[in-house]
Amino acid sequence: MKGKSPVKIIGNLIMLVTAVLLIGLSFPQLYGMEGYAVASGSMIPAIGVGSAVYVKAKAPELVEQGEIITFTTDTGGVRITHRVVKNDKERQSFITKGDANENEDIQPVKWKNLCGTVVFSVPYAGYILKFLGSGNGKGAVLFFLLAFSLCTEMSGGEIIKKERETD
């Protein structure tokens, strides 16, 4: 009796890798968190380049000194993750600083620009998040799902029947 067919093994591996990536990177969303990729080294050593940070919304007035927050710039195009040096409740803004930077950030962060506080980070997972959010990444997921479907279909088709007949 022979082992599993190579097509079935490949199909199972594709399914496993796809499931682990999609579930692992999406699981925090069940708890109200959003994932963002870190593009710079301003938070080293706490958070490295290419890490994924998982952020949960928090009322700005409750953010404390020392917490790490993710916020958008005034134009809304860039997300930055830095540590809060001061929460200025009078001006409704944060004074922030990257751990690796010598000086505080030049511009205070307005409360309205707060995405949330960092709950945890995963080294290198930001590269995967960034890729999966791109057109190529979405195409790759579709490809893997189609490849899995094809391998599953093939493993139950004529290839397997012929193997069984020769046993």
Secondary structure as UniProt FT lines:
FT   HELIX           6..26
FT   HELIX           27..31
FT   STRAND          33..37
FT   TURN            42..46
FT   TURN            49..50
FT   STRAND          52..56
FT   HELIX           60..62
FT   TURN            65..66
FT   STRAND          68..72
FT   TURN            74..75
FT   STRAND          79..88
FT   TURN            89..92
FT   STRAND          93..97
FT   TURN            99..100
FT   STRAND          109..110
FT   HELIX           111..113
FT   STRAND          114..122
FT   TURN            123..124
FT   HELIX           125..133
FT   HELIX           135..155
FT   HELIX           158..166
//
